[in-house]
Amino acid sequence: MEDAEFLALFKNHAFSGAEVGEHSLRQKLEEIAEKLGTRLGRSPLAAKTVGLQLSRKKDITSWKDALKKDNFSDPTKALLWSYDKLDPHLQRCFLYCSLFPKGHRYDITELVHLWMAEGFIDSCNGNKGVEDIGKDCFSEMVSLSFFQPIDYRCRTTYVMHDLIHDLAQSLSKEHCFRLEDNKVAEIPYTVRHLSVHVESMIQHKQSICELPQLRTIICIDPVIDDISDVFNQILRNSKLRVLYLSFYNSSKLPESIDELKHLRYLNIIDTSISELPSSLCTLYHLQFLKFSIRVKSLPDKLCNLNKLWYLERHGSWIDDDPFNSAVPQVPNIGKLTLLQQLFNFSVEKQKGYELRQLRDMNELGGCLNVTNLENVTAKDEAIESNLHRKTHLESLHLGWIYIDDINVEDSLHLEILECLMPPPRLKGLTIQGYRSAKYPGWFLQDSYFENLETFKLVNCTALERLPTNVELFRNCCSLHLKDMPNLKTLPCLPAGLKMLSITNCPLLIFVSSDEPEQHDQWENIMNREQLVSNLSLISGKSFVSKTSDIIASEFSSLEQLMALMDEDMPRVENIRSITEREEFVIEDGINAWIYCHMERMGLIYGRSIGRPLVPPSELHELTLSSCSITDGALAVCLNGLTLLRTLCLTQIMTLTTLPSQEVLQHLTNLKYLDIKSCWCLKSLGGLRAATSLLEVRLFSCPSLNLARGADEMPLSLAKLKIFWCTVGANFLSTGLPHLRELYIFSCRSSASLSIGHLSSLVSLSLCSLPDLCIVEGLSSLQLHELNLQVVPKLNAKCIAQFRVQKWLLVSSPVILDHMLSAKGFIVPEVLYLFNCKKSSVSFEESANFSSLRDLTLAQCEMRSLPGNLKCLTSLTRLGIMDCPNISSLPDLPSSLQHIFVWGCERLKESCQAPDGESWPKIASIRCKEIK
């Protein structure tokens, strides 16, 4: 950087925050800043860290003090000066972060929990909780640029600059140590906190177990050996406070866990542990317990852990599977009076856990799921739960779960919900299975909810509208409406809404004001013969049931619409028998659906019902599924959504084209587009104008003309997935210069596909393409990943031209043989044989297997593994999954370090110690998972 640019950067950081009101003071600070700027060696990192530290205290004494220090031209000295200015408790928290390797993505919640367990957080501030204090500490370090925020998988994580990481490591080396394979240094005797990042722990067993001050063991990544013996040694260290495992060979945590009397933090999420021993309940100091969805039940005396503060079952949230009976109950949850955070658990009366158990748990926070409310028959129990006093609660799910499809109003639901008043500071609220047409009184209070950010209504069959209380949504940024068969209108949506999802709300109809007269043109727009033909072509065995479900859903939607409008039902009654046949005939079903669809479009356009959907301009994500929005209404909806990142359209049968370029060119932040089961969609409209688009996924759009589909795709596209569509000969005739991943699954296509001009392509998947014979242009590509499944006509000469560097999946040994016999073909690092129907498979012995590290066979019908596996001298990992006919193992290479056998009962028996036929062949392998 030039001197002037660098000085401007430094001043920008130094004078950030509160303004300096006094002119003379500002002038003197400017003079000091210019002198300091010459000492920073033009290092942007030094400018940022020193500048941000100075910005906290804009007085002459503090700034002159910085002038007295050594030259800051070495960034390390600037960072050290900034570190020295931190409060001691912040320094301790910062140094602890050196336990994680460079490039690690720090999760603020996980890090704060570790700090709390180590006793690093000062809890003297009576106005704030310990976790909030910890988050403030982290935020302060972020503000000083010790950490940088990054977006990762739709959430914010943090990284540390390598130089800052070096500083933390150099200052903490006496107490914090990372054990890594590429480190030759011995572990200092004084180490209190240890992280493990090695392939094998056995060789480090003695040095780990002889550390007298050890308080922390964090396993960063899975190890490849059996750590049971090492773990048993670790359990003898009664001083351990934190135990964070990322791999454990057994499915049960050992009973001897009770030796760790001072343990505060136990994380076994990334292990195969599915059973917790009763001895765990004697760890009376335990504050944090985190485990995976593999654990199906909890020990009866878990309530003895009276200091338990945080309990997490890590996995998918229960909304995704309301009938999931595997969600463990917390026995006698009411006795855990200090519990503040509860994630992915439920309270179900039918299993003996009554709502009144929550009565005294006023510290309860996190996410609470109260389900099976249909078994609550008296409101007294709901009142006694005192939900409104759980002021730390962040997210609440209240659910009635029915396995039938009863669509009747239940007045008791309103009484129960009235009594289950949530705390006013709640951030997330889900109501599921509610069957009253009225909302409870607390829902209608103008200022009851202070912080509600996420609101979900799921399967609330009697509700016809959302609450009219606008104040309820004033801070709402996420609104989800699902399975609401009687929902007819939407209110004015909150201005700050970021995410809107509408799924299966058939009476929600969005039409623009100038569209009703278009009904006369509808039959011309829709080519029923082409639709029947295309759907019949792409509806293979795997898709027939899906097609049947969609048609039944569409018929149900029409019934509701006709009932709403007092239309004569008998004229569509004859269609019911087609949808309810035991054996579904796809041509009859599609013709019946077309008749239903024409009736539906006549009602929508002919009656001029519905109104436009106008979401707020700050919307980031929009999902519309199984509702009605017309072409014009979608254009109105998307117009001006300059911040929209994700658009998902599913089973929108009223849609024939996407909006024009004039509309889509303003979607300057659109990254992801999903279109599924939109049977009448014929054109992608002006999609090419959406120049920020990175990923497009098209599922089951039989009317869509993809003959020259690339012409409609924006040049920015990096990933394209197409399922159950018809792909024309010239589909990719126009280059997509940035396309890296191409997936074509279960499509009817032309005989040839040309991809040589896709110069950035690194991942290619061609699956279930019965018509494909030739893929042209392979010689110009350097693929990293290749997936070839069920391509029966693919030319052998074409197959021999594939070259793949990292990952190869095939379903046919014939395809594999063609590749292996090709001159110059090198088997990539990972080889995956999937769904192979042959009874035997052999590997070409002359093939080059020197790069193969990982071999997996899954869902294969073969009776034995290839006999020459022993020749694969670089193989380190072997996986065999769901191969029921394999009964034994051949000789294995000595390089093998990891073997998985899952869902193979005959082979599992053969691999059992000590008498199994195959046991001697795997006994010496370090890591074995036989399930």
N, C-alpha and C positions, 0 to 999 in steps of 0.2 A: 504494500500500500504506500501511496505517496504520503509525505509528512502531514499535509493539510487534511487528507482523507482520514488518516489515522487519528489525528487530534480531534477531528469532528466525531469520530466513533467513540473515543474515550470520553469526551464531554457529554455525549448523548447518554452514556451510562451513568456518569458521575452526577449529572444534574437531573436524572430521572426521579420520579416520585414527586414529593411536595415541592412546590415552587419556593425559591428564595425571594421573599418579599422585599427585603431591604436592598436598595440599589448598590450602596457602597459595599455591602457584604458580598453581593454577587460579583462585583468587580474584582474584589480581592481574591475570591475563590477562583475566578477565571484566571487570574495571574498564576496562582499556585497550580492550577490544572495544566497550564501551558508548560510549566517547569517539569511537572510530573510526567507529562506526555512524552518529553524527550528522553525519559529514563526507562521507558517500557519496551524499547527495542522493536517497535512496530509489530508486536505480537498481539493479534486480535484477542486471544484468550486472556492475556495479561490485562489488556484494556478493559475487557468485560468484567473480570473478577475484581480488579482493583477499583474500577469505576463504580460497580454496584456496591462494594463495601463502603466506599466514601459516600455514596448517595444516602446511606442510612443516617448519617450524622453530618449535616452540612454546617460545620463550624470551623473557624480558622485553625483552632488548636489541633483538632483531629487531622485536618488536611496537612498542616505543617509537620505533624508527627510522621506522616508518610514520607515527606521529603527527607527526613533524617535517616531513613532506612537505606540499606545498600541499593545499588543500582538494580532496577527491576527488569533489565534487558533480558535476563534469563527468566523465562516464564515460570519456572519452578519456584524461584524466589518470590515472585509475585503471588503465586498460589499459596506458598507457605505463610506469607504475610496475611493474606486473607483468612487462612485457617486459624492463625494465632488470634485473630479478632473475634472468633466464635466463642460463645459461652462454653464452659467446660462440658456441660451435659450434651451440647450439640457436637462438640469434638468427639466425644465418646461414641455417639450414634454414627457419626461420619466414618470413623475408623473401622467400625464394625462392618461397614459395607465392603471393605476390602476382602471379605470372605468369599465374595462372588467374583467370577472371572471378568476380564475385560469384555465389553460388549453385552454384558448381562442386562436383561430388561427387568428393572426393579418394579415390583408391584407395591404401591404405597401401603395398602392394607396389610399385606403379608409382612412387609418390613417393619411396620409399626408394631404388629403382634410380636415379632421377634424381639424388638426393643423392650416391649412391656414385660415379656417373659424373663429377659435378662436383668430387669430392674433398672433400665436406663432412663425411664421417664419419670420426671418429678411430678408427683400427683398432689402437690400441696395446694394447687389452685382449686379452691372449692367450687368455683363457678363453672368449671369445665370437667368433662370426663377424661380419664387417662388416655383413651384412644384419640380424642380430639386434640389433646395436648401433643401427643405424638405426631399427629398429622400436621399440626402447626409447626413443629420442629422440622419436619420434612419440607413443608412449604417455604420455610425460611431459607433452607439450603438451596431450594430451587430458585428462589428469588436472587440468590447470590451466585447462581450459575454453577453450583457444585453438581447439579443434575439438570439434564435437558429433557423436556417432555417430548414423546413421540407417539403417534397413533399406530397401534398395532392390533389388528383384528377387531376393529370397531371399539377399542377402548384405549385409554391413555396409560402408557407405561413410561418409564424414565430410564435414561442411560447416563453413564458417567464418561466424560472425556478421558482418553487414555492417560494424559498427563496428570489429571486429577486423581485417577485410579492409582497411578504410580506413587503419588504423594501419600495417599491413604495407606498403601502397602508399606512404604518405607517407614512411616510413623507408627505402624501398628505391629511390626514384625515380632515383637516380644510377646504379644498376647493373641494376635490373630494370625492364622496360618492356613494357606491353601495347599493341600496335598495333591500334587499333579504328577502325572507320569513323566513329564518332561523336566521335572525339577529333581535335581540331585542333592539339594541341601537337606540336612537332617531337620527334623521337627524340633524347634527350641524347647528346652525343658520347661520353660515358663508359660507355654501356650495355654490359654484358657478357652479359646474359641477355634474350632477346627472345621474346615470344609473339605470334602473329599471329592476329587474329580479324577478318578483313576479307573482303569479297566478291572484291576484285581486288587482286592483289599487284603488278601491272605499274606502277601509279602510285606505288608505294612502293619500287620497285626500287632507285633510286639511293640513297635514304636508308638502306636496309638494307645495301647492299653497301659503303657508305663508313664503316661502324662499325669502327674499328681494333681494339677490344678484344673484339669479339663472340665469345662462346664457346658460346652456346646459341640454337637456333631451334626453337620449338615451335609447330606449327600447330594451333590449337584446333579449328577447323572447316574443312570443305572450302572452297576458293575456287572461283570460277566461271570463271576464265580459264585460259589455257594458261600454266603457270608454267615451262615448259622453259627459256626464256631466263633468267628470274630464278634458277632453280635452277643453271644453268651458271655464273652469276656467283657464287652462293653457294659453289660448289665451289672457287673460287679462294681461299677463306678457309681457309688451312691450320691455323688455330688453333682451329677449331670442335671442340668436345668432344661436344655433344649435337645430334642432328638428329632431329626428331620430325615426320613428315609425315602429314597427314590427307587429302591428295589429290595425285595426280600423273598427268599426262595419258597418259604412255606406259606400255606394259606391261613395259618393261625398264628397270631401273636403269642409268644411263649408265656406261660404262667409266671416265669421268673421276672417279668416286667415289673413286678411289685418291688424289686430290689431298688429301683430308682425312686427312692422316697422323696427326693427334692425336685422331681421333674415338674416343670411348669408348662411345657409345650411339647406336644406329640403330633407329628404330621406323618401319616402313612398313606396319603392319597395315591401316590404313584407306586404302589406295591400290589402284590397279588393277595394281600391279606383280606380274608372274607369273614373272619371270626375273631371276636375280641374276648379274651379270657376274663373270668370273674375276678382274678387277682388285680386287674386294672383298676377296680373300684376301691383299692386301698391306697391309690396315689392321691392323698388328700390335698396336696399342694397344686394339683393339675389345674391349669387355667384355660388351656387351649387344646382341644381335641379335634383333629381333622382326619377324615377317612373317606374312602371312595364308595361308590354305589354298589360295590361288591359285597359290602357288609349289609346283611339282610335283617339282622336283629342286634339288639344291644343287651348287655348284661343286666339282670334284674336289679342289682344294687348300684347302678350307675348314679342314683340319687345320693349316694354317700360322698360323691365328689363335690362337697359343699362349697368349694372355691371355684368351681367351673364357671368360666366367664364367657367362653365362646365354644360353640358346638357346630361343626359343619359336616354335612354329608355332601361330598363334592360330586356333582353330576348334573344331568338335565333337570330343569325345574319342573315341578309336578304339573304345571299347566299343559305341558306337552303330552302327558299321559294321565288323565284323571282317574283311570281305573287301575293304576299301578299299585298293586297290593304289596310290593316289595319295599315301599317306603317305611323304614323302621320307626316304631313308636319309642318314645322316651319314657321308660317306666317311672311312675311317681314323679313326673316332671315338676309338680308343684313344690317339691322339696329343694329343687335347685334354685334357691331364692336369689343367688348372685348372678344367675345366667342372664347375660345381656344380649348375646348374639346367637340366634338359632337359624340355621340355613338348611332348607330342603328337608324339613320334617313336617309331620302332620299330627293333628290331634283328632282322633276318630272315636266317637262314642261307641260304635259297634264293637270295638276291640277293647272296651273297658276303660278308656281314657276320657273322662268327662271334662267338659269345659270348666267346671268349677275348680279343677286342679290348677288352673292358671290364676286363681284368685289372688294369691299373695306374691306373685312374681312381677312386682312393679318395675324391676330393673330390666325385664325382658326386652330385648331389641332384635335387630336383624330382620329376617324374613320368617313369618309364621304362617303356616297353612292350617286352617281349621276346616276340616272337611267332614263328609257324612253328616251334615246338619239335618238330613231327613230323619235321623234317629233322635233328634232333640224334640221331645214332644211337649215340653213345658218351658215357658220363657224364664222361669226362676233360675234354671241352670245357666242360661245365657247371661242373665243379670249378674249372677255371682262370679262370672269369669272376670269382671272388672276390666274389660279390654280397654276402655277409655282411659284407664290409669297407667297403661303401659306406654309411657311417654317416650321411651327410647325406641319403640318399634318403628322400623323403617318401611316394611312392606307387609301387607296382610292379604291373605287369600281366604275368602269365605265361600264354601262350596256345598251345594246339594248335588249328589251324584246319583243319577238314575240310569239303569241299564236298559230301560224300555224307552219308548218314544212318546210318552204321555205328554200331551200338550194342553194341560188344564191349569187353571189358576188355583193357587193354594193360599188361602188367607193366613194360615199359620206362618208362612214364610215372612210376611210383613211384620208380624209380632216378634218373631225371633230376630230379624234384622234390626228392628227398633232397639232391641236390648243389646245387640252386639255393636254398640257405638264405638268406632275406633278412636284412637287419640288424635287430636287436631293437627299434630305435626307430621302425620303419616306422609311418606313420599310416594308409596305405591299401593294401590288398592285394586284387587280383583274380586268380582262377584260372579260366581258360576252356578248355573242350575236354578236360579231364583225364579219362582213362578207366581209372582204377584205383579199386577199391572201398575202398582203404586210404589213410590220410593219412600223410604223411612224419613221421619221428620228431620233427623240430623243431616240428611243429605241436602235438605233444602235451605239450611241456614246460610245466610249470605257470607259470613266470614268464618265459618267453622273450620274448614281446612286451610291451613296457612301455607303448606309446602307441597301439596299434592302435585307430583310430576307425572306419574303414570297411572292411567285409569283403564281397566279392562272389564268389559261385560261379555260373558261367555255363556251361551245356551240359556239366556234369560227369555223364555218363550212368550211371556205375556206382555213384556214391555213394548210400547208402541213408539216411544220417543225417549230422548235423553233428558236428563234433568234440565228444567228451565233456568236453574240458578246459574247465571253466568259467572258469579264470583267463585263457584266451585272449581272452575277451570282456569282461573286467572294465571296460575303458574304451571299449568299442565303442558308438558312438552311431548307426551306420548299417549295416544288414544287408540285402543284396540276394541273392535266390535266384532264378535264372532258368533255364528249360529243364533241369530236374532230374527226368527221367522216373521215377527209382526212389527218390526221396526220400520216405520214409514217415512220419517223425516229426520234431518239433522239440524241442530241449532246452528247459530253463527259460531264457527270454530274459533278457539282461543288464538290470539295473535302470535303467541310464542310457541305454537305447536311445531315440533320438529318431526314427529313420526305419526302417520295416520294409517291404520290398517282396518279394512272393512272386508269381512269374510262371511259368505253365506248369509246375506241379508237380502232375500229375494224381492222384498217390497220396496227396497231403496232403489229408486229409478232416477237417473240423472240425464236430462235432456236439455239441449240448448233452445233458446226461444225461437230460433228460425228453422227448426227441424220438422215439426209435425207434418208439413206438406210433403215430406220426402217419402211417406209411406207408399205412395203409388209407384215409386221407383224401386221399392225394395225387392220385388220378385225378379226384376231385371238384374239387380246387383248380385243376387244369390243364384249361383249355378248349382242346382240340386243334383244333377246327374254327375257333375264333376266331384261334388262333395261326397256322394255315396261311393263313387269309384275310388277316390283317394283314401277315404277312411277304411274301405274294405281292403285296400292294398297294404296299408301300414298296420292294420290291426292283426298282428300275429297273436300267438297263444298268450303271450304275456300282457297283451293290451286289450283283449276282448272283455275281461272282467272290468277293467277300468272304463271302457266305453259304455258298458252296461250301467255302471254306477253313475256316470255322467248323465246318461239319458234318463235314468230314474230320478235323479236330482232335478233335472230340467222339467220333467213332468210334474213333480211335486211343486216346483216353483210356479208353474202355470196354474195349477189348482188353487194355490193361495192367491194369485193375482186375480183369477176369475171370481173367486169368492169375495174378494175385497170390492170388486166392481159389479157385483150382482149379475154376473154373466151366466148364461145357461151352460151347465156342466155336461149334460148328456152327450153333447156332440164330440167330446173328447174322451168319453168313458171307454170307447172301444180300444183306445190306445193302452189302457191300463193292463189289459191281458197280455199285451206284447212285452211290456216291461216286467211283468211278474212271471213270465214263463220259466219253467225249470231249466230248459235248455235255450240259451239266448242265441237267436239268429241275427247276426249283425246287420244284414241288409234290411230285414224287417224293422229292426230297432232304429236304424238310422232314418228310414222313411217315416217312421212314427215320430221320431224327434223333429224332423223337418216340418211335419204337420203342426206339432206343438209350437215350434218356433215361429211359424208364420202367424199362428193365432196370437202368440205373445207380442210379436212386433206390431200386429194390428191394434192391439189394446194400447200399447205404449204410444204409438204415433197417432192412432185414430182418436184417442181420448185426450190427447195433450196433457197427460199426467206427468208428474215429475218436475224437477227444477234443476238448474245447473249445480255442479259441485265446485265451489270456489274456496280452495284451501288457502291458508295464510302464506304470505310470500316467503317466510323463513323455513318452510317445510324442507326436510332433508330426505325423508323416506316415505314413499306412498305405495301401499299395497291394496289392490282392489281384486276381490275374488268372489265369484258366484253372486254378483249383483249386476245391475243393468246400467251401463253408461254408453251413450251413443257416440258416434264419431265426432260430431260437433261439440258435445259436452266434454269429451276428453280434451279437445283443443282448448276449450275455455278453461278447463281445470289446470292444464299444464302451462298456460300462457303466463309468463312472468315469474315462474318458479326458478329463479336463477341460482338458488342454493340447493336444489334437488340433486341428491347423489344416487338414489336407488329408486327404480320404478318396477313394480311387479304387477302384472295383469294376468289373472288366472280365471279361466272359464267365464270370460266375458263374451257371451254369444252375440251381443248387440253390436260388436265392433267389427268393422270391415276394413278400416285403414288407420294407420297412425297419423297424427297431425302433419301438417305441411312443414316445409323448411322454415317458413316465416315464424312458426311457433317454436320448433325444436332448436333453432339456432340460438335461442335465448337460454337454453338449458346448459349453461357454460360449466356447470359442475357435475353433470350427470356422468356417473362412472359405470353403473350396473343396470342392465335391462333384462328382465325375465318376462317371457310371454308363454303361458301354458294353456293348452286346451281352449284356445280361442278359435273355434271351428269355422267361423265366417270371415276371419281376417285374411284379406287377399293381398294387402300391400303394406310395406313398412313405411310408406309415405315419405316424408322428408328426413328420415333418420340420418342420412349422410351429413346433415348439417349439425348434428350433435357431436361436435369435434373433440369433446373431452371423454367420450365413451370408451371404456376399456374392455368391458365384458358384455356379451350378448348371449342369452340362452333361449332357445326356441324349442318348445315341447308341444307336440301334437297340434300342429296348425295345418290341417290338410288342405285348406283352400289357398294357402300362401304360395305365391309363385316365386320359387327360388331358382329359376332357370339362370338368371343373372343376379343372384342375391348379393354378390359382393359389390355390385354397382350401387346398392342401397345402403351399404355399410360405411360408416365413417372411417377415414384412413387411420385414425388413432387406435383402432381396435387391436387389443392384445390377446383376447381369449374369445373363442366362438364355439358354442356347444349347440348341437342340433339333434333332437330326439323325435322319432315318429313323425317325420315330415317327408316330403318328396323333393329330392335334390336333382336338378337338371344337369345336363352335360356341361353347360357353360357357367355353372354356379360360381366357380372361383376364377373366372376368366380375367377379372380385373384384380390387380395386385393389391394386397393389404400389407404395406411395408413393415408394420409393427406387430403383425400377428405372430404370437409365440406359441399359442396352444389352440389346436383344432380337434374337436370331438364330433364325430358323426355316428350316432347310435340308432339302430332299428329303423332305418330309413329305406325307402325305395329310391333307387338312383339310376343314372345312366351307367353304361358299361365301363366308362373310363372317367377318371378324375385327375385333373392336372393341378399339381401343387408346387412345381419347381420354381415358380416365380415368387413364392412366399419366402422371401430371403431370411426372415427372422424366425422362422418356425423351428421350435426345439422340441415340442411335444405333440404327438399325433396319435389319435385313437380312432380306429375304424372297427366298429362292432355291429354284428347282425345286419350285414349289407348283402342280401342275397343276389343282387344284380351286378355287383362290382367285379370287373375282370382285370382292369389295368389301373395302376397309379403312375402317372407320368411325372417326370422331372425329379426322380429320387436322387439321381447322382449329384445334384447341386445342393443337397441338404445335409446338414450335420445334426441329426436328431439326438437329443439327450434321452427322450422317453418315447417308447412305442408300444401301443396296445393293439393287437390284432386278434379279434375273436369272431368266429362264425362268418367268415368271408369265403364261402365254399368255392366260388368261381375265380378267385384271385389267381392270376397267372403265375406259374412257377418261376418264370424268368424275371417277372416283376418282383416277386418275393426275394429273390437272390440279390436284388440291388439295394435292399434296405441296409443301412448302417446306423447303429444306435450305440451311444456311448455309456449310458448310465443304467437304464432301467428298461426291461423288455418283458411284456406279458403276452403270452399266446395261449390259445385254447386247443390248438391242433398240433400234434407231433409232426404231421406232414409239413406244416408251415415251418416248424423249427428245423426239421431235416433240410429243407431247401436253404434255409439261412446258414446252417452249420456247414453245409457242403460248398457254399459259395466261396470263391477265392478271396482271401483278404478279410473275411468276416471274423471279427473278434467278439466273443460273447461279452456283454457288458457286465458291470459290477453286480447288478441285481437281475435275476431271472425268475419269472413267475409263471408257472404252468397252471392254468385255471380252467376248471370245468371240462377237462379232457375226457372224452368218451371211450378212448381206446383201452383195452385190457392190459396193454404193456407199452412201455416207452423205453427207448434206448438212446443214448447220446453218441453222436458221431465221434469216434475216438481220435480222429485226425483233426478235429476242430480245435480252435485256440481258446482254451478256458483259463488262460493265465490271469485275466482280470476279474473272474467271477468270485465274489465274496459272499453273496447271499442268494440262496436257492429256496423257493417256496413252491409247494404243490398243494392246491386247494380245490376241494369239491371235484376230485378226479375219481374215475371208476377203475383205474388200473389196479391190478392185483399185487404188483410188486414195484419197488423203486428200481431205477436204472442200476444195473449191476456194477457199472464202472465208476460209481461215485468216489471211490478211493483215489481215482486219478485226478480229481479236482483239487489240486494241492494248495490252492489259494482260498478255498472255501472256509469261511469262519462261522457262518450261520445257516442252519437248515430248519425249515418250517414245513410241517405236514399237517394240514387242517381239513377236517371233514372228508377223509378218504377211507370209507368204511371197509373196503376190500383188502387193504394192506395189512398184513399180519406180522411182518418181521422186517428188520433192517438188514441191508447188505453191509459189507465192510465199509467203514467211513474213513475219510482222510484225517490224518493226525492234526491238521491245521484247525479242525472244527472246535469252536469254543462255546457255541450256543445252539441248543436244539429245542424246538417247540413241537409238541405233539398234542393237538387239540381236536376233540371230537372224532377220534379214531379208536373205537373200543377194542378192537382186536390188537392193534399195535400197542395201545396203552398197556394191555395185559402183558404183552411180550417185553415191554420195557420196565416192568416192575422189578425192583431189587428184592432179594438177591437171586431168585430162581428163574426170572424171565429169560426167554431165549435170546432176546436182544440186549439184555442188561450189560453183559461184558463189553459190548461194542460202544456203550455210552457212559460207562462208569467213570471214566477219566475226564469226561467233558465237564468244563467248569460250571456252566449254567445249563440247567435242564428244567423245562416246564412241560410236565406230562399231565394233561387234564382230560 
